[in-house]
Amino acid sequence: MALALAIAAHLLICLFSVQFFFVPAGSHIRPMGWAMFVGLVSVGAFIVVEPVSIISLFREKPRFLGVLGLVLGITPFPFSSLILHLAAMIRGFELSP
């Protein structure tokens, strides 16, 4: 359950981050709304996934899935930053401060 929720959070962030791969080259963007959305998804995933992962870590036999849920529960924000900077490298736009 925790693994499915963590993967769903990552897919949701990926779905809303695809838009950056269509930004024209040389543009200056400030994705503030996207950052707020990513922050909310990251906090929500952390609050929901981490307790379920800890419980599954003690109750389930393949403990690897519980550990994977723990790791994926805290990585939606770094994952979104990676996608944003990858899109900036590929498309050639700049992020305004």
N, C-alpha and C positions, 0 to 999 in steps of 0.2 A: 504494500500500500504506500509506504513512504517513498519507495523508489519510483513508483508511478507518479506520485505528486511532484517529486523533484524533477523528473523528466518533463512533466507537463509544464512546470515553471520555466524550464530552459527552452522548451519549444515555443511557449508564449512570447518570451523575450526575443527569440530568433524570428518569429513571425512579425513582430513590430519593428525589428531592426533591419529587415530586408529593404526598407525604404531608403536607407543610406547608400545602398549600392546603385541608386538611380539619381543621385545628386550630381549636377553638372560639375565638371572639373573647374577648379579655381574659385569656387564659391566659398563664402565664409558663413558657417552655420553655427547656431547656438541651440542645441537640442534640449531645451529646458523641460518641456512637457514630457519628452521621452525619458529624460533622467528621473523625473518624478514618478512616472509609471514604472520604470525599472526598479526604483527604490521601494515602491509599494509592493511589487511582486517579490522582490528579494526579502523584504521583512516578513511578508505573508508566508513565503516558502520556509523561512527560518522558523517562524512561530509554529507552523503546522508540521513540518517535516522532521525537525530535530527531535521532539518528544516521541513521535511515532518510531523514528529510527532507533532511539535509545531503548525503547521497549522491545522492538524487534531484535535488537542486538542481544538481549538476554533470553528471549523466548524462542527464536528461530534457530535451527541447527546450522544452516550455512551462514555463518556470521559475516561472511563477505558482503552479503546483500545489505545488512544493517550498516556496515562500515561505508559501503558505497552510498547509501542513503544519507548518512551523516555528511559525507564529503559533498555530495550534490546539493544538499540543503543549504550549504554556506557559499556555494559558488555561482549563483545566478548573477550577482553584480560584477564579479571579475569576468565572467563569460560575456556579459553585455559590453563591458569596456573593451574586451578583445575584439568583438565584432565591430564596434564603432571605429577603433583604430585601424583595423584591417580594411574596412571600407574607405577610410580616409587615405590609406596608403594606395589602395587599388585605384580609386576614382580621382584622387588628387585634390580634394577639397580641404579646407582648413577649419579647425574648430576655434571659434572666437572665445576669448575668456569672458 
